[in-house]
């Protein structure tokens, strides 16, 4: 590692202010669904997972997919923010705080991207009604266009969820506006076909996500950091591209978001845009749910193969950086000290990582002390399929890249 790179890396270990929250360094664990919350309750394993992330040096870890409403749960093992889960979430936040780090709750609603229909819920909510292509995998073939009353209820649910997260000891909330979940369904022209003031122009499509952000800021914004995660490009024909991503970032900054997490892609249409690399056929071998097997097959069948490249979203993210002054978290292919140096040069306030810290939770600490400069993560994406196994999300490689699960059966 050159002296200039080393200096830049050490600069990433100075504190940073995000709204009312000060973080001890610039590294955060991005939200990744760990599959460690049976019946919606955080397990001891999940507590240890997130405590291990901050013990390994990251300033903040993010607990993924905390649903704000029972009709917004995507999967059966998704956390729901309610009174029953508070003691379990408090155990998690206490464990993280004991390790000297902060913890964020990613608050979300799945909209029509749900696979667990609630009693009496024949049609999941979305920006627009009609045929629900996601429902082909769950039997919910049609979706319902949200009314104004629905929007008021869901915005209130987001605000209530944020207050519950605060009671549980979280330091921040991250509003999920990307990847094809409910708020993304309003932002995206792929899903939003409305003809009222909530559809049509991007300004109109932003209206409900902005209302949700405002409700959350009013509820907790003076005490907690409020971040927004969104897709700066959806990576699919007919969807939002970087020009819309820049406009979305400006609108969220104007609404008062404390920081933006810059992701990309859509779960159903362009998941390789999100991950920056293709999903291997081996993933289907470890998944027993036939619906998920089918989904993985269709993604591998219709998406173009993509080879991983470090910092694969940088060409888009730097356009966001040039357009706004709000703190930005870069997400997408950070794997090395050289990458950290580049992101510091580019002016990003935070650096978010998922797969690298699943592979090695101590990577940030080792980077700080010069023990490692390059992650052993290969971006194989096999950790994603592990979410659907009994043990939950884990890396199939050893800490230094040695295979430990190379006996997985071939995909059928």
NORCORPE-V182515 format. One record per pair of residues at least 24 apart in sequence whose ideal C-beta (glycine too) atoms are under 10 Angstrom apart, sorted by the first residue. I is the first residue (numbers start at 0). J is the second residue. Records with the same first field share a line. If there is no record, write none. Layout:
I: J ; J
//
This chain:
0: 335 ; 336 ; 337 ; 340 ; 366 ; 369 ; 372 ; 373
1: 336 ; 337 ; 340
3: 340 ; 344
4: 335 ; 336 ; 337 ; 338 ; 339 ; 340 ; 341 ; 343 ; 372
5: 336 ; 340 ; 369 ; 372
6: 340 ; 343
7: 336 ; 337 ; 339 ; 340 ; 341 ; 342 ; 343 ; 344
8: 335 ; 336 ; 337 ; 338 ; 339 ; 340 ; 343 ; 366 ; 367 ; 369 ; 372
9: 339 ; 343 ; 366 ; 367 ; 369
10: 339 ; 340 ; 343 ; 344
11: 58 ; 336 ; 339 ; 340 ; 342 ; 343 ; 347 ; 349 ; 350 ; 363 ; 366 ; 367
12: 56 ; 58 ; 339 ; 363 ; 366 ; 367
14: 58
15: 58 ; 258 ; 326 ; 348 ; 349
16: 224 ; 257 ; 258 ; 326 ; 348
17: 58 ; 59 ; 101 ; 103 ; 170 ; 171 ; 223 ; 224 ; 225 ; 226 ; 257 ; 258 ; 325 ; 326 ; 328 ; 348 ; 349
18: 171 ; 216 ; 219 ; 220 ; 221 ; 222 ; 223 ; 224 ; 225 ; 226 ; 255 ; 256 ; 257 ; 258 ; 326
19: 170 ; 171 ; 219 ; 220 ; 221 ; 222 ; 223 ; 224 ; 225 ; 257
20: 58 ; 59 ; 101 ; 103 ; 170 ; 171 ; 222 ; 223 ; 224 ; 225 ; 226 ; 257 ; 258
21: 58 ; 101 ; 170 ; 224
22: 57 ; 58 ; 59 ; 100 ; 101 ; 170 ; 171 ; 224 ; 258 ; 348 ; 349
23: 53 ; 56 ; 57 ; 58 ; 59 ; 99 ; 100 ; 101
24: 56 ; 57 ; 58 ; 59 ; 100 ; 349 ; 350 ; 363 ; 367
25: 57 ; 58 ; 59 ; 326 ; 328 ; 329 ; 339 ; 342 ; 343 ; 347 ; 348 ; 349 ; 350 ; 351 ; 363
26: 52 ; 53 ; 55 ; 56 ; 57 ; 58 ; 59 ; 60 ; 100 ; 328 ; 333 ; 339 ; 349 ; 350 ; 351 ; 352 ; 355 ; 356 ; 362 ; 363 ; 364 ; 366 ; 367
27: 52 ; 53 ; 57 ; 58 ; 59 ; 60 ; 61 ; 100 ; 101 ; 103 ; 171 ; 173 ; 226 ; 258 ; 260 ; 328 ; 330 ; 349 ; 350 ; 351 ; 352 ; 356 ; 363
28: 52 ; 53 ; 55 ; 57 ; 58 ; 59 ; 60 ; 61 ; 62 ; 63 ; 100 ; 102 ; 103 ; 351 ; 352 ; 353 ; 355 ; 356 ; 357 ; 360 ; 363
29: 60 ; 61 ; 63 ; 103 ; 105 ; 173 ; 228 ; 260 ; 262 ; 328 ; 330 ; 331 ; 349 ; 350 ; 351 ; 352 ; 353 ; 354 ; 355 ; 356
30: 60 ; 61 ; 62 ; 63 ; 64 ; 65 ; 103 ; 104 ; 105 ; 107 ; 173 ; 175 ; 228 ; 260 ; 262 ; 330 ; 351 ; 353
31: 61 ; 62 ; 63 ; 64 ; 105 ; 352 ; 353 ; 354 ; 356 ; 357 ; 382 ; 383 ; 386 ; 392
32: 63 ; 64 ; 73 ; 74 ; 76 ; 77 ; 78 ; 105 ; 383 ; 386 ; 387 ; 391 ; 392
33: 62 ; 63 ; 64 ; 76 ; 357 ; 382 ; 385 ; 386 ; 390 ; 391 ; 392 ; 393
34: 63 ; 74 ; 75 ; 76 ; 77 ; 385 ; 386 ; 387 ; 388 ; 389 ; 390 ; 391 ; 392 ; 393
35: 76 ; 78 ; 386 ; 390 ; 391 ; 392 ; 393
36: 62 ; 63 ; 64 ; 65 ; 74 ; 75 ; 76 ; 77 ; 78 ; 79 ; 84 ; 87 ; 391
37: 75 ; 76 ; 389 ; 391
38: 75 ; 76 ; 79
39: 65 ; 66 ; 69 ; 72 ; 74 ; 75 ; 76 ; 77 ; 78 ; 79 ; 80 ; 81 ; 83 ; 84 ; 87 ; 115
40: 76 ; 78 ; 79 ; 83 ; 84 ; 86 ; 87 ; 88
41: 65 ; 78 ; 84 ; 86 ; 87 ; 88 ; 89 ; 90 ; 91 ; 167
42: 76 ; 87 ; 91 ; 391
43: 87 ; 90 ; 91 ; 94
44: 390 ; 391
45: 76 ; 78 ; 87 ; 88 ; 90 ; 91 ; 94 ; 391 ; 392
46: 87 ; 88 ; 90 ; 91 ; 92 ; 93 ; 94 ; 95
47: 91 ; 94
48: 91 ; 94 ; 356 ; 357 ; 360 ; 391 ; 392 ; 393
49: 91 ; 92 ; 94 ; 95 ; 98 ; 100 ; 102 ; 360
50: 91 ; 92 ; 93 ; 94 ; 95 ; 96 ; 97 ; 98 ; 100 ; 102 ; 360
51: 94 ; 95 ; 98 ; 356 ; 360 ; 361
52: 95 ; 98 ; 100 ; 102 ; 352 ; 356 ; 357 ; 360 ; 361 ; 362 ; 363
53: 94 ; 95 ; 96 ; 97 ; 98 ; 99 ; 100 ; 101 ; 102 ; 360 ; 363
54: 94 ; 95 ; 97 ; 98 ; 99 ; 100 ; 360 ; 361 ; 364
55: 98 ; 100 ; 356 ; 359 ; 360 ; 361 ; 362 ; 363 ; 364 ; 365
56: 98 ; 99 ; 100 ; 356 ; 360 ; 361 ; 362 ; 363 ; 364 ; 365 ; 366 ; 367 ; 368
57: 98 ; 100 ; 101 ; 350 ; 351 ; 352 ; 356 ; 360 ; 361 ; 362 ; 363 ; 364
58: 99 ; 100 ; 101 ; 349 ; 350 ; 363
59: 95 ; 100 ; 101 ; 102 ; 103 ; 170 ; 171 ; 173 ; 224 ; 226 ; 328 ; 349 ; 351
60: 91 ; 95 ; 98 ; 100 ; 101 ; 102 ; 103 ; 356 ; 360
61: 101 ; 102 ; 103 ; 104 ; 105 ; 169 ; 171 ; 172 ; 173 ; 226 ; 228 ; 260 ; 328 ; 351 ; 353
62: 88 ; 91 ; 92 ; 95 ; 102 ; 103 ; 104 ; 105 ; 106 ; 164 ; 167 ; 169 ; 173
63: 103 ; 104 ; 105 ; 107 ; 173 ; 175 ; 353 ; 386 ; 392
64: 104 ; 105 ; 106 ; 107 ; 109 ; 175 ; 180
65: 103 ; 104 ; 105 ; 106 ; 107 ; 160 ; 161 ; 163 ; 164 ; 167 ; 169 ; 172 ; 173 ; 175
66: 105 ; 106 ; 107 ; 108 ; 109 ; 113 ; 156 ; 160 ; 180
67: 104 ; 106 ; 107 ; 108 ; 153 ; 154 ; 155 ; 156 ; 157 ; 158 ; 159 ; 160 ; 161 ; 163 ; 164 ; 172 ; 174 ; 181 ; 211 ; 215
68: 107 ; 108 ; 109 ; 117 ; 124 ; 152 ; 153 ; 155 ; 156 ; 157 ; 159 ; 160 ; 181
69: 115 ; 117 ; 118 ; 120 ; 156
70: 108 ; 109 ; 110 ; 113 ; 115 ; 116 ; 117 ; 119 ; 120 ; 123 ; 124 ; 149 ; 152 ; 153 ; 156 ; 181
71: 106 ; 107 ; 108 ; 109 ; 110 ; 112 ; 113 ; 117 ; 123 ; 124 ; 153 ; 156 ; 157 ; 160 ; 180 ; 181
72: 107 ; 108 ; 109 ; 113 ; 114 ; 115 ; 116 ; 117
73: 107 ; 108 ; 109 ; 110 ; 112 ; 113 ; 114 ; 115 ; 133 ; 180 ; 266
74: 109 ; 113 ; 114 ; 115 ; 288 ; 291 ; 386 ; 387
75: 114 ; 115
76: 115 ; 386 ; 387 ; 391
77: 107 ; 109 ; 113 ; 114 ; 115
78: 104 ; 105 ; 106
79: 160 ; 163
80: 104 ; 106 ; 107 ; 156 ; 157 ; 159 ; 160 ; 161 ; 162 ; 163 ; 164 ; 166 ; 167 ; 169 ; 172
81: 159 ; 160 ; 163
82: 163 ; 166
84: 163 ; 167
85: 163 ; 164 ; 166 ; 167 ; 168
86: 167
87: 167
88: 163 ; 164 ; 166 ; 167 ; 168 ; 169
89: 166 ; 167 ; 168 ; 169
90: 167 ; 168
91: 167 ; 168 ; 169
92: 164 ; 167 ; 168 ; 169 ; 170
93: 167 ; 168
95: 168 ; 169 ; 170
96: 168 ; 170
100: 170
101: 169 ; 170 ; 171 ; 224
102: 164 ; 167 ; 168 ; 169 ; 170 ; 171
103: 164 ; 169 ; 170 ; 171 ; 172 ; 173 ; 223 ; 224 ; 225 ; 226 ; 260
104: 160 ; 161 ; 163 ; 164 ; 165 ; 167 ; 168 ; 169 ; 170 ; 171 ; 172 ; 173 ; 223
105: 164 ; 171 ; 172 ; 173 ; 174 ; 175 ; 226 ; 228 ; 260
106: 156 ; 157 ; 158 ; 159 ; 160 ; 161 ; 163 ; 164 ; 169 ; 172 ; 173 ; 174 ; 175 ; 211 ; 215 ; 225
107: 157 ; 160 ; 173 ; 174 ; 175 ; 176 ; 177 ; 178 ; 180 ; 181 ; 182 ; 183 ; 228
108: 153 ; 156 ; 157 ; 160 ; 174 ; 175 ; 180 ; 181 ; 182 ; 184 ; 211
109: 133 ; 175 ; 179 ; 180 ; 181 ; 184 ; 266
110: 142 ; 145 ; 153 ; 179 ; 180 ; 181 ; 182 ; 183 ; 184 ; 185 ; 190
111: 137 ; 139 ; 141 ; 142 ; 143 ; 179 ; 180 ; 181 ; 184 ; 190
112: 137 ; 142 ; 178 ; 179 ; 180 ; 181 ; 183 ; 184 ; 190 ; 265 ; 266 ; 267
113: 137 ; 139 ; 142 ; 180 ; 181
114: 138 ; 139 ; 288 ; 290 ; 291 ; 294
115: 139
123: 181
124: 149 ; 150 ; 152 ; 153 ; 181 ; 184
125: 181 ; 184 ; 185 ; 190 ; 191 ; 192
126: 150 ; 181 ; 182 ; 183 ; 184 ; 185 ; 186 ; 187 ; 188 ; 189 ; 190 ; 191 ; 192 ; 193 ; 197 ; 198 ; 204 ; 207
127: 184 ; 185 ; 190 ; 191 ; 192 ; 193 ; 194 ; 197 ; 198
128: 192 ; 193
129: 192
131: 190
132: 189 ; 190 ; 267 ; 268
133: 179 ; 184 ; 190 ; 266 ; 267 ; 294
135: 290 ; 293 ; 294 ; 297
136: 267 ; 288 ; 289 ; 290 ; 291 ; 293 ; 294 ; 297
137: 290
138: 290
142: 184 ; 190
144: 191 ; 192 ; 193 ; 195 ; 197 ; 198
145: 181 ; 184 ; 185 ; 193 ; 197 ; 207
147: 195 ; 196 ; 197 ; 207
149: 207
150: 185 ; 197 ; 206 ; 207 ; 210 ; 211
151: 210 ; 214
153: 181 ; 182 ; 207 ; 210 ; 211 ; 214
154: 207 ; 208 ; 210 ; 211 ; 212 ; 213 ; 214 ; 215
155: 211 ; 214 ; 218
156: 211 ; 214
157: 181 ; 182 ; 210 ; 211 ; 212 ; 214 ; 215 ; 218
158: 211 ; 213 ; 214 ; 215 ; 216 ; 217 ; 218 ; 219
159: 214 ; 215 ; 218
160: 215 ; 218 ; 219
161: 211 ; 214 ; 215 ; 216 ; 217 ; 218 ; 219 ; 220 ; 222 ; 223 ; 225
162: 215 ; 218 ; 219 ; 222 ; 223
163: 219
164: 215 ; 218 ; 219 ; 223
165: 218 ; 219 ; 222 ; 223
169: 219 ; 223 ; 224
170: 222 ; 223 ; 224
171: 219 ; 223 ; 224 ; 225 ; 226 ; 257 ; 258
172: 215 ; 218 ; 219 ; 220 ; 223 ; 224 ; 225 ; 226 ; 227 ; 257
173: 224 ; 225 ; 226 ; 227 ; 228 ; 258 ; 259 ; 260 ; 328 ; 351
174: 208 ; 211 ; 212 ; 214 ; 215 ; 216 ; 225 ; 226 ; 227 ; 228 ; 229 ; 251 ; 256 ; 260
175: 226 ; 227 ; 228 ; 229 ; 260 ; 262
176: 205 ; 208 ; 209 ; 211 ; 212 ; 227 ; 228 ; 229 ; 230 ; 247 ; 251 ; 256 ; 259 ; 260 ; 262
177: 227 ; 228 ; 229 ; 230 ; 231 ; 233 ; 239 ; 247 ; 260 ; 261 ; 262 ; 263 ; 264 ; 265 ; 266 ; 273
178: 228 ; 229 ; 230 ; 233 ; 262 ; 263 ; 264 ; 265 ; 266 ; 267 ; 269 ; 270 ; 273
179: 230 ; 233 ; 238 ; 264 ; 265 ; 266 ; 267 ; 268 ; 269 ; 270 ; 273
180: 228 ; 265 ; 266
181: 207 ; 208 ; 211
182: 207 ; 208 ; 209 ; 211 ; 212 ; 227 ; 228 ; 229
183: 208 ; 228 ; 229 ; 230 ; 233 ; 238 ; 239 ; 265 ; 266
184: 208 ; 265
185: 209 ; 210 ; 211
186: 229 ; 230 ; 233 ; 238 ; 239 ; 243 ; 244 ; 247 ; 250
187: 230 ; 233 ; 235 ; 237 ; 238 ; 239 ; 243 ; 265 ; 268
188: 233 ; 237 ; 238 ; 239 ; 243
189: 233 ; 235 ; 236 ; 237 ; 238 ; 239 ; 265 ; 267 ; 268 ; 269
190: 238 ; 265 ; 268
201: 239 ; 242 ; 243 ; 246 ; 247 ; 250
202: 246 ; 250
204: 239 ; 243 ; 247
205: 243 ; 246 ; 247 ; 249 ; 250 ; 251 ; 254
206: 250
208: 247 ; 250 ; 251 ; 254
209: 247 ; 250 ; 251 ; 253 ; 254 ; 255 ; 256
210: 254
211: 254
212: 250 ; 251 ; 254 ; 255 ; 256
213: 254 ; 255
215: 255 ; 256
216: 254 ; 255 ; 256 ; 257
217: 255
220: 255 ; 256 ; 257
223: 257
224: 256 ; 257 ; 258 ; 326
225: 254 ; 255 ; 256 ; 257 ; 258
226: 251 ; 256 ; 257 ; 258 ; 259 ; 260 ; 325 ; 326 ; 328 ; 349 ; 351
227: 251 ; 252 ; 254 ; 256 ; 257 ; 258 ; 259 ; 260 ; 325
228: 258 ; 259 ; 260 ; 261 ; 262 ; 328 ; 330 ; 351
229: 256 ; 259 ; 260 ; 261 ; 262 ; 263 ; 319
230: 261 ; 262 ; 263 ; 264 ; 265 ; 269 ; 272 ; 273 ; 315
231: 259 ; 260 ; 261 ; 262 ; 263 ; 264 ; 312 ; 315 ; 316 ; 318 ; 319 ; 330 ; 331
232: 261 ; 262 ; 263 ; 264 ; 269 ; 272 ; 312 ; 314 ; 315 ; 316 ; 318
233: 263 ; 264 ; 265 ; 268 ; 269 ; 272 ; 273
234: 263 ; 264 ; 265 ; 268 ; 269 ; 270 ; 271 ; 272 ; 273 ; 302 ; 315
235: 264 ; 265 ; 267 ; 268 ; 269 ; 272 ; 302
236: 268 ; 269
237: 268
238: 264 ; 265 ; 268 ; 269 ; 272
239: 263 ; 265
240: 315
241: 312 ; 314 ; 315 ; 316 ; 318 ; 319
242: 318
244: 315 ; 316 ; 318 ; 319 ; 322
245: 315 ; 318 ; 319 ; 321 ; 322 ; 323
246: 322
247: 319
248: 316 ; 318 ; 319 ; 320 ; 322 ; 323 ; 325 ; 327
249: 319 ; 322 ; 323 ; 325
250: 323
251: 323 ; 325
252: 319 ; 322 ; 323 ; 324 ; 325 ; 326 ; 327
253: 323 ; 325
255: 325
256: 323 ; 325 ; 326
257: 325 ; 326
258: 325 ; 326 ; 327 ; 328 ; 348 ; 349
259: 319 ; 323 ; 325 ; 326 ; 327 ; 328 ; 348 ; 349
260: 326 ; 327 ; 328 ; 329 ; 330 ; 349 ; 351
261: 312 ; 313 ; 315 ; 316 ; 317 ; 319 ; 320 ; 327 ; 328 ; 329 ; 330 ; 331 ; 347 ; 349 ; 351
262: 312 ; 316 ; 328 ; 329 ; 330 ; 331 ; 351 ; 353
263: 311 ; 312 ; 315 ; 316 ; 330 ; 331
264: 312 ; 331
266: 294 ; 298
267: 294 ; 297 ; 298
268: 298 ; 301 ; 302
269: 298 ; 302 ; 303
270: 294 ; 295 ; 298 ; 299 ; 302 ; 380 ; 383
271: 298 ; 299 ; 302 ; 303 ; 304 ; 305 ; 307 ; 311 ; 380
272: 302 ; 305 ; 311 ; 312 ; 315 ; 331
273: 312 ; 330 ; 331
274: 305 ; 307 ; 311 ; 331 ; 332 ; 353 ; 354 ; 378 ; 380 ; 383
275: 305 ; 306 ; 307 ; 308 ; 309 ; 310 ; 311 ; 312 ; 331 ; 332 ; 354 ; 378 ; 380
276: 304 ; 305 ; 306 ; 307 ; 308 ; 311 ; 332 ; 354 ; 377 ; 378 ; 379 ; 380
277: 302 ; 303 ; 304 ; 305 ; 306 ; 307 ; 378 ; 379 ; 380
278: 302 ; 304 ; 305 ; 379 ; 380 ; 381 ; 383 ; 384
279: 379 ; 380 ; 381 ; 383 ; 384 ; 410
280: 409 ; 410 ; 411
281: 379 ; 380 ; 381 ; 384 ; 395 ; 404 ; 405 ; 407 ; 408 ; 409 ; 410
282: 379 ; 380 ; 381 ; 382 ; 383 ; 384 ; 385 ; 387 ; 407 ; 410
283: 384 ; 408 ; 409 ; 410 ; 411
284: 381 ; 384 ; 407 ; 408 ; 409 ; 410 ; 411
285: 381 ; 384 ; 385 ; 386 ; 387 ; 388 ; 395 ; 404 ; 407 ; 408 ; 410
286: 383 ; 384 ; 385 ; 386 ; 387 ; 388 ; 410
287: 387 ; 388 ; 389
288: 387
291: 384 ; 386 ; 387
292: 384 ; 387 ; 410 ; 411
295: 383 ; 384 ; 387 ; 410
296: 410 ; 411
299: 410
306: 378
307: 332 ; 334 ; 354 ; 376 ; 377 ; 378 ; 379 ; 380
308: 332 ; 378
309: 333 ; 334 ; 335 ; 337 ; 338 ; 341 ; 373 ; 374 ; 378
310: 334 ; 335 ; 337 ; 338 ; 341 ; 342 ; 345
311: 378
313: 338 ; 341 ; 342 ; 345 ; 347
316: 342 ; 345 ; 347
317: 342 ; 345 ; 346 ; 347
319: 347
320: 345 ; 346 ; 347 ; 348
321: 345 ; 346
327: 351
332: 376 ; 378
333: 374
334: 358 ; 362 ; 372 ; 373 ; 374 ; 375 ; 376 ; 377 ; 378
335: 366 ; 371 ; 372 ; 373 ; 374
336: 366 ; 369 ; 371 ; 372 ; 373 ; 374
337: 372 ; 373
338: 372 ; 373 ; 374
339: 363 ; 366 ; 372
352: 376
353: 382 ; 383 ; 392
354: 378 ; 379 ; 380 ; 381 ; 382 ; 383 ; 392 ; 394
355: 394
356: 394
357: 382 ; 383 ; 385 ; 392 ; 393 ; 394 ; 396
358: 382 ; 393 ; 394 ; 395 ; 396 ; 397 ; 398 ; 399 ; 400
359: 394 ; 396 ; 397 ; 398 ; 399 ; 400
360: 394 ; 398
361: 398
362: 398
365: 398
371: 398 ; 399
374: 400
375: 399 ; 400 ; 401
376: 400
381: 407
384: 410
//
